[in-house]
């Protein structure tokens, strides 16, 4: 199955969705402090917070829950690519966010 995977395409799609969510949240990915704050929230975000976000009518909470799910998907996609010895890199949005997750 790995022969048909397109890690570059997946990473690009995930990053485009992350851009949309950041714009919806009014967060500029060039703002290092805002990205650091968001990554800190992401690291503490779990299933309980996700369930609460989706059960609420809070659009911001839902957008963050989706953004954090996208971050998890990005990490998994990049891990899979690395496991197959494929060199895959994301763009500026992921780099601005991802650097604060470690």
Buried (B, 14 or more C-beta within 10 A) or exposed (E): EEEEBEBBEBBBBBBEBBBBBBEBBEBEBEEEEBBBEBBEEBEEBEEEBBEEBEEEEEEEBBBBBBBBBBBEBBBEBBEBBEEEEEEBEBBEBBEBBBEBBE
